[in-house]
């Protein structure tokens, strides 16, 4: 089985050392997974020197942090047919475990494999996970099917034509939308949830933590989320955890 992990980097240089820590952790725990980095033109040469064995995919310079984050939706502009599964990893994630046992379970070509961030149905109306325009029928559909909000910082999929059509449709949604939103996460939630196309079985609280504390075990996927756009804050938290837990010696 062959797997691909991809990242995005753009707009802010403060995220470059954050990305470096994430990729360092991925390589130590998963040396056989290929890496692609979707990168703003202004960072391309620097990123290519930092990660000479990664595939750098150039993108236009991002005018905002939101635009930089949304580049993840453009991943199908490059061929991924050689891979059995693809995983997106936010740069503020440390990977402390082998991913192959998880990615081998990514089998459905139509579904996005993601983490249910909050169990409560009330979260669907928050701008962080919606465009705040769901109908009562939508909300009833979510309740009846136990559809929950997802975090867009980590997900996996089969690189199929079906999934490409999903990502293309989300790009169209983003370009046509006029109104409030929260990064690409709003659009991904609306698109996949209204179609009941999220699989929650792979990324769970047993292997993924969004609330990393000093006592959180290192042999997990550790997401230092919160404070979007604040790369220096994330870098401080990640370095503090690494030092406190001897992270790289324990994975």
PyMOL commands that set and color helices and strands:
alter all, ss='L'
color gray80, all
select helices_A, chain A and resi 13-29+41-50+65-77+100-103+121-125+127-129+136-144+161-176+183-194+231-245+247-250
alter helices_A, ss='H'
color red, helices_A
select strands_A, chain A and resi 3-9+34-40+55-59+85-89+93-95+112-118+149-157+198-199+208-209+221-223
alter strands_A, ss='S'
color yellow, strands_A
deselect
rebuild
show_as cartoon
